[in-house]
Amino acid sequence: MPGIDRKDETILRELRKNGRITLTELGNKVNLSPASVKGRLEKLEKLGAIRGYTAIINPTFLNEFIQALIEVELMVDDDRTDRTLYKLAELDNIQSIYRRTGEAQIMIRANFSDVDGVRKFLGELSRKYFGKNMKRAEVTIILDTIKESGVVIPRRKGKR
């Protein structure tokens, strides 16, 4: 990628594993001073290599017990789709939205408190967001998360 070198790549890989790593710890991993690391981080942010910083939260602590992947197949994928996707992105329970290849053009990852919340959301996708442009939606419930955002989630006690 233009504008980044091996040290920048190492910084990005380390941040993907641990976004809370200190400048000193990061500097030790790439043999740079904390000030140099800070300068590189600012450069990587400006380049768009670092899109943001976040914590990986266990959704059950927010009373979100169901995690779902929702594939949406549209009749027509046009300019209105982008506006709709950005409206959906504003919802707190939406974790990710992807445009994808295949029959279903859209993949949404979302959290819900219960099955009724999933049903309600599917109805809103059809009525409020995509309207008649939505051909179908297919829901897959996530049973366990092993790795998320580059971080391996520790095993829960009692799990294989």
Buried (B, 14 or more C-beta within 10 A) or exposed (E): EEEBEEBBBBBBEBBEEEBEBEBEEBBEBBEBEBEBBBEBBEBBEEEEBBEEEEEEEEBEEEEBEBBBBBBBBBEEEEEEBEEBBEEBEEBEBBBEBEEEEEEBBBBBBBBBBEEEBBEEBBEEBBEEBBEEBBBEBEBEEEEEEEEEEEEEEEEEEEEE
